[in-house]
Amino acid sequence: MKKIVKYSSLAALGLVAAGVLAACSGGEKKDAASGEASSGKKEIIVATNASPKPFNYEENGELTGYEIEVVRAIFKDSDKYDVKFEKTEWSGVFAGLDADRYQMAVNNISYTKERAEKYLYAAPTAKNPNVLVVKKDDNSIKSLDDIGGKSTEVVQGTTSAKQLEDYNKQHADKPTVLNYTKADFQQIMSRLSDGQFDYKIFDKIGVETVIKNQGLDNLKVIDLPSDQQPYVYPLLAKGQDELKSFVDKRIQELYKDGTLEKLSQQFFGGSYLPAEADIK
C-alpha cells in the first residue's frame, strides 16, 4: 500500500509541474532564434525618442502622435507582423538599428546621404520644411546669412546639427556657436525664449506646435528657402528589405484611402503630406 501512495505522489507532482510549464508558456512567446512569436507572426520593434510633439509623444503614459498612429495603421490587421514600440534616447535609435535591436524607427527623421548609406528609407509620410526661430525683439537675424557669431543649441547627430556643422566649415572666419545638449526640443525652445541663446533651426510643424502649447509668444518664425521638399520618413535597419516593401506598399495604400490625410489633419491641423509621386 505504501508503494502505491509513493507512485501516486510522484504522478501528482508530475501533473503540477506540467501545469506550471503550461502556465509559463501562456500568451505570446518570442522565439529567440527566429524573432517570431508563437502566433507565427514576426515581431517588429519600432524605436522612437517620443519627441517632438506632434510627431511622437506620450499622453497618459501611452505613445501617440502622427508617426506612431501611422505605424499602427501600417501594421493593422497584418497576418505577418506584430508591432511593438520602444522608447529610447535619440542616439539609441540608431545604435539599436545598428545592433538589430530595432527593425524600424520613427522620430521625425529627414533624409541625409550619410543615413541612406547605413539604413533603408521607407516612403515618406509627411512634409515638414525647416524654419528659423528667434525672439521677436531680435532684428539682427533675418536669414541664415546672419547666424555667424550667433549661438544655438543642437542635439548631436540631428539633421540641423549636421547642417550647422557644415555651415561652420564653410564660414570658418565667422562660425555660429554650437552648444550641444541632450535636452528635448520643448526644453530647448524654452531656453531660446529665455534668451539663453540666439536662434534655433527646426521643422515648422514642431516649432509652431511648441510655441502654441507652451505659450512662447515672444518667439517668431522665419521661413527658410529650400530647393527641395524636406520629408519625414520611417527608417529601417539594413537587411530589412522585405519589411521595407511591406511598409512602402501600406503607406501608398494609406495615402490613397485618406488615412494619412485624416491623421495629418488630426495631429498637424492641416494637410502636410508628401507629393503623391514621391510615395513609392
Secondary structure, DSSP 8 states (H G I E B T S, - for coil): -HHHHHHHHHHHHHHHHHHHHHHHT-S--B-TTT-BBTTS-EEEEEEE---STTTSEEETTEEESHHHHHHHHHHTT-SSEEEEEEE--HHHHHHHHHTTS-SEEEEEE---HHHHHHEEE----EE--EEEEEETT--S-SSGGG-TT-EEEE-TTSHHHHHHHHHHHHTTTS--EEEE----HHHHHHHHHTTSSSEEEEEHHHHHHHHHHHT-TTEEEEE---SS--EEEEEEETT-HHHHHHHHHHHHHHHHTTHHHHHHHHHHSS-----GGG--
